Amino acid sequence: MPTAKRGRVHEVVFARVRSALAEGARIVVDATVHEAPPEAYDENREFLDGLGCSWQLRVLHPALEVAIARDAGRAGGSLGAERVTRLHAKFTGMVFAGAWLLDTSRQTPEETVASLLRSGCA
């Protein structure tokens, strides 16, 4: 069961996804799964399955040292190396299949989205 805030966010995101798909667009949905247990992705999976569209999940998973460096450079504040290390460890194939993990260590966000769209993963 989603929290009230997450439920409101999903309402907005899901409406935009439905609209984009109705227009024939290919889309990438950026869901921040580290803020909730990895199992929480079930809400997104159920939504996408309900649409009857073809979809794939990819977990953007840069190398630990890259994740720590990116976190340290965030203008909005850093989680710190210890917390980033704990979060990074959650995504090692224990919940998400290893094939879903996408090493983005050498890509900008724009390059990641472009490569997903080109590869048919979006």
C-alpha positions as CSV (number, residue, x, y, z in Angstrom):
1,M,0.0,0.0,0.0
2,P,1.6,3.3,-1.0
3,T,2.0,6.1,1.4
4,A,-0.3,9.1,0.9
5,K,2.5,11.2,-0.6
6,R,3.8,8.4,-2.8
7,G,0.2,7.7,-3.9
8,R,-0.2,11.4,-5.0
9,V,3.1,11.3,-6.9
10,H,2.0,8.0,-8.6
11,E,-1.3,9.6,-9.6
12,V,0.5,12.4,-11.5
13,V,3.2,10.2,-13.0
14,F,0.7,7.5,-14.1
15,A,-1.6,10.1,-15.7
16,R,1.4,11.4,-17.7
17,V,2.4,7.9,-18.7
18,R,-1.1,7.1,-19.9
19,S,-1.1,10.3,-21.9
20,A,2.3,9.7,-23.5
21,L,1.4,6.2,-24.4
22,A,-1.9,7.3,-25.9
23,E,0.1,9.6,-28.2
24,G,2.3,6.7,-29.2
25,A,5.4,7.9,-27.4
26,R,8.2,5.7,-26.1
27,I,9.0,6.7,-22.5
28,V,11.4,6.3,-19.7
29,V,10.1,6.5,-16.1
30,D,12.6,7.5,-13.5
31,A,11.4,6.0,-10.3
32,T,13.6,6.6,-7.3
33,V,13.5,3.1,-5.7
34,H,16.2,3.8,-3.1
35,E,13.8,5.9,-1.1
36,A,11.7,2.8,-0.4
37,P,12.3,-0.9,-0.1
38,P,13.2,-2.4,-3.5
39,E,10.0,-4.5,-3.2
40,A,8.0,-1.2,-3.5
41,Y,8.5,-1.3,-7.2
42,D,5.4,-3.7,-7.3
43,E,3.2,-0.6,-7.4
44,N,4.8,0.5,-10.7
45,R,4.8,-3.1,-12.0
46,E,1.1,-3.5,-11.4
47,F,0.4,-0.2,-13.1
48,L,2.4,-1.1,-16.2
49,D,1.0,-4.6,-16.4
50,G,-2.5,-3.1,-16.2
51,L,-1.8,-0.9,-19.2
52,G,-1.1,-4.0,-21.3
53,C,2.0,-2.4,-22.8
54,S,5.5,-3.9,-23.3
55,W,7.9,-2.6,-20.6
56,Q,11.3,-3.4,-19.0
57,L,12.8,-2.5,-15.7
58,R,16.4,-1.2,-15.4
59,V,18.0,-0.2,-12.2
60,L,20.6,2.5,-12.8
61,H,23.5,1.1,-10.7
62,P,26.8,2.9,-11.1
63,A,29.9,1.6,-9.4
64,L,30.1,2.3,-5.7
65,E,32.9,4.8,-5.9
66,V,30.9,6.7,-8.7
67,A,27.8,6.7,-6.6
68,I,29.7,8.1,-3.6
69,A,31.3,10.8,-5.8
70,R,27.9,11.8,-7.3
71,D,26.3,12.0,-3.9
72,A,29.1,14.2,-2.6
73,G,28.6,16.6,-5.5
74,R,24.9,17.1,-5.1
75,A,23.9,20.7,-4.5
76,G,20.9,19.6,-2.4
77,G,23.0,17.9,0.2
78,S,24.9,14.6,0.6
79,L,23.7,11.4,2.2
80,G,27.3,10.6,3.1
81,A,29.5,7.7,2.0
82,E,28.3,5.3,4.7
83,R,24.6,5.7,3.7
84,V,25.3,5.5,0.0
85,T,27.3,2.3,0.6
86,R,24.3,0.8,2.4
87,L,21.9,1.9,-0.3
88,H,24.2,0.6,-3.0
89,A,24.4,-2.8,-1.3
90,K,20.6,-3.2,-1.5
91,F,20.9,-3.5,-5.3
92,T,23.1,-6.5,-5.9
93,G,20.7,-8.9,-7.5
94,M,19.0,-10.0,-4.3
95,V,15.7,-8.3,-5.1
96,F,16.1,-7.2,-8.7
97,A,17.5,-9.6,-11.3
98,G,21.1,-9.0,-12.1
99,A,20.1,-8.4,-15.8
100,W,18.1,-5.4,-14.7
101,L,21.1,-3.6,-13.2
102,L,22.6,-1.1,-15.6
103,D,26.0,0.3,-14.8
104,T,25.8,4.0,-15.6
105,S,29.2,4.9,-14.2
106,R,30.4,6.4,-17.5
107,Q,27.2,8.1,-18.6
108,T,25.5,11.4,-18.0
109,P,21.8,11.2,-17.3
110,E,21.1,12.3,-20.8
111,E,23.3,9.6,-22.2
112,T,21.6,7.0,-20.1
113,V,18.1,8.0,-21.3
114,A,19.2,8.1,-24.9
115,S,20.8,4.6,-24.7
116,L,17.7,3.2,-23.1
117,L,15.5,4.6,-25.8
118,R,17.8,3.4,-28.6
119,S,18.0,-0.1,-27.1
120,G,14.3,-0.6,-26.9
121,C,14.3,-0.7,-23.1
122,A,11.9,2.2,-22.9
